[in-house]
């Protein structure tokens, strides 16, 4: 990442969609780390629009996805799906 090369911190946001990308989270975490990001924010899907037929992950599924990736890259836990995540970076 050019921004990281210039001294910026990078946090990558991704949406957890059960049955679609839940099994790929550890691989994504490795790719994100390799690209230079320092934090990964796994957020739950909010079913709406074209994705309204998909289900949101349970709290346990979200917690498990974050735990599966914690050893690869630090996880962001302060997101409340309201853009409050831009106020504080760990």
Secondary structure, DSSP 8 states (H G I E B T S, - for coil): -HHHHTT---EEEEEE-TTTTGGGHHHHHHHHHHHT-SEEEEEE----GGGTTS----HHHHHHHHHHHHTTSEE-----SSSGGGT---
